[in-house]
Amino acid sequence: MAAARIRSDETRERIARAARRLFAEHGYERTTIRAVAGEAGIDPSMVMRYFGSKEGLFAAVSSFDLRLPDLAALPREAVGRALVRHFLTRWEQGDDGLVVLLRAASSNEEARARMREIFASQVLPRIAGIAEDEAALRAELIASQILGLAFCRFVLRLPHLSGPDAEAVVERVGSVVQFHLFGAAR
C-alpha cells in the first residue's frame, strides 16, 4: 500500500510540474489536459483523476506561499529593497508559480481571482503591519510595481530589466516601493 501511495504522489507531482511549465509557457487558454498528460508521460485520464478538471489543475499548481519576509523586523529604510529583492530571488530560482499566474491573469478570470486572493491573504496583511495609514492603497501600489517588474523582466524580457544586474533593478524599483510604503499619504 505504501508503494502505491508513493507512486501516486510521484505521478501527481509529475503532472503538476508539467502543468506549471506549460501554463507558464503557453498561458491558461492554450494549455490543454492532453498537452499536460503528454508532457508528464501519462494518459490524459490520469490528469483528470488527480485534479478533476483543467480548472482544478490550474488551482492546484497556482497555490503557493509567497514566503514574504517579516517586514516589521527589517530596518524601515530597507523594506522596499528587501521586498523587490525577495520577489526577484524567488523568480530567478525558478519559482514559476507567479509567472504562471501573471500570464494567465491577463486573460482568465480564475487566474485573476487567484492573484487577488494571494494578494489579500499574504501581501496586504504584511503591508498593514507596517504602514501607518492607507495600507490597502499602499499595498496595491506596491503590487503594481512588483507585478509590472515581473511582467517586464520575466514575460516580456525587456533587455535592461531582464539583464544580469539585478541589484540595479532592486535599487531603483526598491526606492519606488519604499515611497509607496512610507511616502506622504494623499
N, C-alpha and C positions, 0 to 999 in steps of 0.2 A: 504494500500500500504506500509506503514512504517513497519508493522508487517512482511510482506513478505520479505522486504529488510533485516530486522534483521535476519530472518530465513535463508535467502540466505547467509548473511555474516557469520552466525554461521556454516552453512554447509561447506562453503569454508574453514573456519578456522579448522574445524574438519578434513577435508580432508588433509589440509596442515600439521597439527600435526601428523596425521597418516603417511603421506609420509615422513616427516623428520625422524621419528622414524625408519621406515622400510629402508629408504635409508642409515641411519647411521648404522643400524644393519646388513643389507644384501648387501649393495652396490647397484649401479645403475642396473647392469645386472640382478641380482636376485630379484629385487623388481618389482612386476607386478601391473598393474592397478587393477586387481581383488583383489590382496592382500591388496592394499591401501583401496579399497572400503570396503572390509571385516572388516578391522581394524577400519574404520570410521563408519561402520554400515549402509552403503548405497549401492545402486545399482552401478555397475561399469559405467553405462552410465552417472551418475551424475558427476563422476570424469572427464569424457570426456567433459561434458557440461561446467564445470567450468574452465578446464585447457587445453582442446583441444587434448592433447596427453601426453604421458609419458615424452617427452622432455619438453613440456610446463609446466608440473607439476614440473619437476626437476628444471627448470629455476626459477620458482616462489618460491620454497622453499629454493633455494640456493642463493638467492639475499639478501644481508644484508649489513648493515653498521657496519664496524669494531669498530666504535666509538673510534678511536685512540686518545690518549691524545695529547694536544698541546705540542709537543716535544721542541719547541723553548722556551716555558715558564718554562721548567724544568732546574734545575742546570745541567750543562754539565756532571758532574761526575755521575749523577743519571739516565741518559737517558736509558742506556742498561738494567738496572734492572727494570726500570719503564715499558719498552716495554714487557719484559718477564712476569712480574707480571700482566700486563694488559691482556695478552692473557691467562695466566693460570686462572686468575679470571673469564674471560668470559667462558672458557670451564668448569670450576668447578661449575659455576652457571647454568649449563645445556644448554649452547648455542651449540646445536647440528649442527648448520649450517656449521661450519668449519669442524667438524668431517665428516659430510655427504660429503662435497667436497673433503676432504682429501682421504677418502676411494674410492670415485668414480673416482677421478683423476688418480688413478693408472691404470685404465682400460678403461676409457671413455674419448674421445676427447672433448665432450661438457663440461664435468666437468673440464678438463684441461684448456679449453678456459675461463671458468668462473673464475677459480683461477687466471689466468693471468690477466683478466680484473680487478678483485678486487685488485690485486697487483698493476697494473699500475695506477688505478684511486684513490686508497686510501693510499697504503703504500709508493710508490715511491715519491709522492709529499711531504709527511711528512719528508722523509729522505732527499730529495733535499733541503728542507727548513733549514736544519741544517748542512748538510755535506759540507765540504769546497771544495771537489773535488770528482770525480768519484761516484756521487750519485747513478747511476743505478747499478754499480757493488756492492757498499756498501749495497744497498737495497736488492739485490739478495742474497748476503752472509747472511744478517740478516734473510731473508725469509728462507734460508736453515736451519738455526739454529732453528727458531721458528717452522717451519713445521716438522723438524726432531724431535724436542721435542714433538710436538703434536702427531705425529705418534707413538713414543715410549711410551709415557705416556697414551694416550687415545685409541689407537688402539691395539698395541702390549701389553700394560700394563706391561712393564718391571718393576720388583719389586722396584728397587731403585729410578727410575724416577717417578713411579706412587704412591709411598708411601705418607704418610701424611705430611712429612717435605717439603712442597713446597718452603719454604723460602731458604733452602739449594740449591734447584734447581735454584731458582731465582738468588742467588748469583753467582753460577758457570756459568750458561748459560748467565746471565746478563753481566758478565765480558767479555765473548767472543763477545757478541753483542756490547758491549762498544768498544772493539778493532775494530770490523768491522766498526763502526761508525766513530771513530776518530783516529784509528791507522795509521801508515805510509802507504802512497799510494804506488802502485807498481813502 
